[in-house]
Amino acid sequence: MELELKPFFPLKGAEESRFFSITRAIFQSRRKILLNSLKSLGKPVGQIEEVLKKVAIDPQIRGEKLSLEKLMELSKAFTD
């Protein structure tokens, strides 16, 4: 696996904070399926499922399978 550095991070403010919260939740329990990992955010399961459906992510995959772009799309889809 190769890590590609981005010249800038395209998220700012609340979006950036939400991105890192979601990423932390996913990778703290990276062997769990995505739906279960995201439960630690304290959001209702129905809301998590709705957001995953909106961004076309299978709730049964593991978070480690998501690309950086898909993680950013997921964080933008969640609203506080």
C-alpha positions in Angstrom: 0.0 0.0 0.0 1.3 3.4 -0.9 0.4 6.6 0.9 -0.2 9.6 -1.3 0.3 13.0 0.3 -2.2 15.7 -0.6 -0.9 19.3 -1.2 -3.9 20.6 0.9 -6.8 19.2 2.9 -10.0 20.1 1.2 -12.2 20.2 4.4 -12.2 23.1 6.8 -13.8 23.9 10.2 -16.7 21.7 11.2 -16.3 19.5 8.2 -12.7 18.8 9.1 -13.6 18.1 12.7 -16.4 15.7 11.7 -14.0 13.9 9.2 -11.5 13.2 12.0 -14.2 12.1 14.4 -15.6 9.6 11.8 -12.2 8.4 10.8 -11.2 7.9 14.5 -14.5 5.9 15.1 -13.8 3.7 12.1 -10.1 3.0 12.8 -10.4 2.5 16.6 -12.3 -0.7 15.8 -11.2 -1.4 12.3 -12.1 -5.1 12.3 -15.8 -4.2 12.9 -18.1 -3.6 10.1 -18.7 0.0 9.2 -22.2 0.3 10.7 -21.0 -1.0 14.1 -17.9 1.3 14.1 -20.0 4.4 13.4 -22.4 3.6 16.3 -19.7 5.0 18.6 -20.5 8.5 17.2 -23.7 8.4 19.3 -26.0 8.8 16.3 -29.2 6.7 15.8 -28.6 3.5 13.8 -31.3 4.6 11.4 -29.5 7.9 10.7 -26.2 6.1 10.1 -27.9 3.7 7.7 -29.5 6.6 5.8 -26.2 8.4 5.4 -24.4 5.3 4.2 -27.2 4.7 1.7 -27.0 8.3 0.5 -23.3 8.0 -0.3 -23.6 4.4 -1.7 -21.5 2.7 1.0 -22.3 -0.9 2.0 -22.8 -0.8 5.8 -21.4 -4.3 6.0 -17.9 -3.5 4.8 -15.0 -2.7 7.0 -13.9 0.9 7.3 -10.4 0.1 6.2 -11.7 -0.6 2.7 -12.8 3.0 2.2 -10.7 5.4 0.1 -9.8 8.9 1.4 -12.3 10.4 -1.1 -15.1 8.1 0.2 -14.3 9.0 3.8 -14.6 12.7 2.9 -17.8 12.1 1.1 -19.1 10.2 4.2 -18.1 13.0 6.6 -19.8 15.6 4.4 -23.0 13.5 4.4 -23.2 13.5 8.2 -24.6 16.8 9.7 -24.5 17.8 13.3 
